[in-house]
Structures are given as structure tokens and as C-alpha cells.
Amino acid sequence: MSVIEITSMSTKGQVVIPAKMRKKLHIQGGSKLIVVQDGDNILLKPIAKPRDDEFKDIIKLAEQIRNELNLNESDISEAIKASRKSRASRR
């Protein structure tokens, strides 16, 4: 079900998310959100910490991929560094 509210943006680019929506989505000060631009639409999506069982599944999948690709810790560290460097150069 869609809910529509009207809000405004401050001169600093800050947007207030209406209280009813914050409550329903369990968003509070310091919560992290993903901001997606799709054409002239902006989508804010809360980033939720995975549950313990979801996190264990993620780790299990990562270990499976690491084993299939025969990667060691230094391979993974180098891939992370390269990815971070690539992202930083695009900014």
C-alpha cells in the first residue's frame, strides 16, 4: 500500500521524513538510508542490519565462492583495495 506525504527540503538539502513513516519503518536519528535516483524520481530506502541467520548465510556463500575460485586472504584484501581505489577515483 502506498502512502503519500508532503515534505520540504531545507537550504542545506535536508529532507524531513514524516513521523508516521519513520515510526512504521523503524527509522531514527543516525539510521542509514540508500538514496536512488531513477529519472526524476528519488527513492529513500532504509538499510537494515541483516538478522544473525541471514548474516551466517551471507558468510557461508562468501566462503563457498572463495573456495570455488581458490582465493586466499591476500587475494581478497587486494580485491577490496582495488575496488575502493576504483570507487574513490570515480568521485
C-alpha contacts under 8 A as a table, 3 or more apart, distances in Angstrom:
res1	aa1	res2	aa2	distance
5	E	18	P	7.22
7	T	15	V	7.10
7	T	16	V	6.29
7	T	17	I	7.14
7	T	18	P	7.29
8	S	15	V	6.06
8	S	16	V	6.87
9	M	12	K	7.78
9	M	13	G	5.64
9	M	14	Q	5.36
9	M	15	V	4.62
9	M	16	V	7.20
10	S	13	G	5.22
10	S	14	Q	5.14
10	S	15	V	6.57
11	T	14	Q	7.38
17	I	21	M	6.78
17	I	22	R	6.48
18	P	21	M	5.52
18	P	22	R	6.36
19	A	22	R	5.00
19	A	23	K	6.06
20	K	23	K	5.22
20	K	24	K	6.16
21	M	24	K	5.10
21	M	25	L	6.04
22	R	25	L	5.28
22	R	26	H	5.70
22	R	27	I	4.74
22	R	28	Q	6.74
23	K	26	H	5.02
23	K	27	I	6.41
24	K	27	I	7.91
25	L	46	P	7.80
27	I	31	S	5.88
27	I	46	P	7.29
28	Q	31	S	5.53
31	S	46	P	7.36
31	S	47	I	7.70
32	K	46	P	6.12
32	K	47	I	5.64
33	L	44	L	6.09
33	L	45	K	5.27
33	L	46	P	4.32
33	L	47	I	5.32
34	I	43	L	7.86
34	I	44	L	5.65
34	I	45	K	5.07
34	I	46	P	6.27
34	I	47	I	6.53
35	V	42	I	6.89
35	V	43	L	5.72
35	V	44	L	4.82
35	V	45	K	6.64
36	V	42	I	5.68
36	V	43	L	5.06
36	V	44	L	6.59
37	Q	40	D	6.99
37	Q	41	N	5.78
37	Q	42	I	4.72
37	Q	43	L	6.49
38	D	41	N	5.14
38	D	42	I	6.37
38	D	43	L	7.83
50	P	53	D	7.97
50	P	54	E	5.71
50	P	55	F	5.75
51	R	54	E	5.16
51	R	55	F	6.14
52	D	55	F	5.07
52	D	56	K	6.19
53	D	56	K	5.10
53	D	57	D	6.31
54	E	57	D	5.09
54	E	58	I	6.30
55	F	58	I	5.01
55	F	59	I	6.26
56	K	59	I	5.12
56	K	60	K	6.09
57	D	60	K	5.01
57	D	61	L	6.16
58	I	61	L	5.18
58	I	62	A	6.19
59	I	62	A	5.03
59	I	63	E	6.15
60	K	63	E	5.17
60	K	64	Q	6.21
61	L	64	Q	5.01
61	L	65	I	6.24
62	A	65	I	5.17
62	A	66	R	6.08
63	E	66	R	4.98
63	E	67	N	6.12
64	Q	67	N	5.19
64	Q	68	E	6.16
65	I	68	E	5.03
65	I	69	L	6.09
66	R	69	L	5.27
66	R	70	N	5.85
66	R	71	L	5.18
66	R	72	N	7.48
67	N	70	N	4.85
67	N	71	L	6.44
68	E	71	L	7.99
71	L	75	D	5.84
71	L	76	I	6.89
72	N	75	D	5.35
72	N	76	I	6.52
73	E	76	I	5.16
73	E	77	S	6.15
74	S	77	S	4.95
74	S	78	E	6.06
75	D	78	E	5.24
75	D	79	A	6.22
76	I	79	A	5.07
76	I	80	I	6.23
77	S	80	I	5.16
77	S	81	K	6.25
78	E	81	K	5.08
78	E	82	A	6.10
79	A	82	A	5.13
79	A	83	S	6.10
80	I	83	S	5.12
80	I	84	R	6.17
81	K	84	R	5.17
81	K	85	K	6.08
82	A	85	K	5.08
82	A	86	S	6.07
83	S	86	S	5.11
83	S	87	R	6.19
84	R	87	R	5.14
84	R	88	A	6.09
85	K	88	A	5.12
85	K	89	S	6.23
86	S	89	S	5.27
86	S	90	R	6.53
87	R	90	R	5.28
87	R	91	R	6.79
88	A	91	R	5.45
